[in-house]
Amino acid sequence: MASPLADEECVACTSEDEPLTETAYEEYLDELNQNVWEVVREHHLEGRYAFDDFRDALEFTYEIGELAEEEWHHPDIHLKWGEVRIEMWTHKIDGLHKTDFVMAARMDRIYDDYRPE
């Protein structure tokens, strides 16, 4: 089940915002799918979603792309058979912003429809 974080608004940051510190992002990270997401070098989120086949991974990738366009927040998406890997951070501040975690929670919610049995 997706986190309530998925229902929060994606708020664009400004260049005056600072990247989140580990203390600040820990509570957001705890709300994400722990089997998928990790913070890498305190700079970006990386998620790995598993699928039973290429078709589901492709369809999930398409849905993530639509979400990214809707929110104008575009992750790096790596698609291969049985896996979609996501890298995400806020480029404007070259680090993590709450919006990155909101997007990740929304991806987790989308993944609920594809999760292998």
Buried (B, 14 or more C-beta within 10 A) or exposed (E): EBBEBBEBEBEEBEEEBEBBEEEEBEEBBEBBBEEBBEBEEEEBBBBEBBBEEEEBBEBBBEBBEEBBEEBEBBBEBEBEEEEBBBBBBBEBBEBBBBBBBBBBBBBBBBBEEBEEE
